């Protein structure tokens, strides 16, 4: 990937997706807009589970490319939170819409895993956790991030996406 100074403030240099700072700013703004408009939103956490993937940025680039390909709405937001964790913000969505996006992401990542297995002899694994929420004055946005990260980490070797509703 060729580094671009025009994107340096809000893009992750390895993958080209949004960085944590930009994602948090947008998510916070959207949280309060959804609170005002009484709309639901979802936060997905994705964690690739391939040994040595962190040392191979091109794999993370392919990983994020597949996720990006499954996000069809321009308002859906993908970001890298740290070395092993990615977040997707789905705004103005419901449980069915969130499940549809999870299915598209799963399909893309399964296809990528199959291609990777054919070329390298080893599969590619990942975890997904999703939190669906209608913002309220009782729930803070931080609670959604804590819950999603906890679910993604606790998933262990479970491959099935975990989706919960945060009230």
Helices and strands as residue ranges (DSSP letters): G 5-7, E 18-19, H 20-37, E 40-49, G 53-55, H 57-70, E 77-82, E 85-91, H 95-120, E 125-134, H 141-154, E 162-166
